Amino acid sequence: MALGGLAARLISEIVAFDGPVAWEVLAGELWPDEDDVHLLRHKLDVTLSRLRSRLREANVRPDLVRSDGFGQVELFLHTGDELEDRT
């Protein structure tokens, strides 16, 4: 499966942080010129929803990109999972 656009940028940013990242920090990396926290949260939620939809369509497990319930977003890799970052 190959991703493009915002979905790819979102995954790439999470990979670059090499662990859980606060949603505000992640959203700030994706939309650096936006300072409205409510709009940033909305944009991130929409992007995450679209990404998860694409993952489901590709039969990728739903917890690959997950929130920890404390405002952190992370890429949750299992043993044997592979990631190829072509940025």
N, C-alpha and C positions, 0 to 999 in steps of 0.2 A: 504494500500500500504506500502510495506517495501522497504527501500533503503539500498544498500550496497556500499562498495568501496569509491571512491572519492566523489560520489554524497552524500553519507551519511556523510562523513567527512565535506564536504562543508556546509551542513545544520547544522551539529553539531557545527561547528565553528561560524556560524552566530548566532545560538541560544546562544552560550556561551558569545558572545559580547552583547547580550540583546539589540540590536538596530542596526541602520545602521553602517556599518564598511567600511573603505576605502579599495578599491580593492587591493592596495599594501599590506596592513596589512593582509587581508584575504589570498591572494596568498602566502604571506610569512609564514603563519601558515600551509598551505597545502604542500608547497615545501620549507622547511627551508634551504636546502643546495643550492638552486638556487639563484644566485645574478644578473642574467641578467634580467633587468626589462622588456625587450621586450619578452623574452621567458616566464617569469612569466605571463605577460598579455595574451599571446597566450594560455598557459596552462589553465588559468582561464576561458578564453572565450570558449575554447573547452569543459571544464568541465561543465560550465553553459549551454551551448547548449545541451549537452547530458542529463543533468538533466531536462531541460525544455522539451525535447523530451519525456523522460520517464514520466514526469508529464502529458503531453498531452495524451499519450497512456493510462494512468490510469484515464483519465477524471478529472484531478485535474486542477483547474483554472490556467491560464497562468501567473498571476501576483503574485503567491505565493512567488517566489524569483524574486526580481526586482532590477533594478538599478535606482537611483534617477536622473541620468543625470549630477551629480556633482562628480562622482567617488566613490560613496557609493553604497554598495549592502546591501539589507535588506530582511528579511523574513516578508512578509506582511500578517498578520493574520486578518481575519474578526471575528466579534462576532460569537461565536459558533465553531470556528475552534479549533481543539485540536492537540497538539503536544506531542508525547511520545519520550523522549530522553533516549535511553538505553545505553548511553556511560558510 
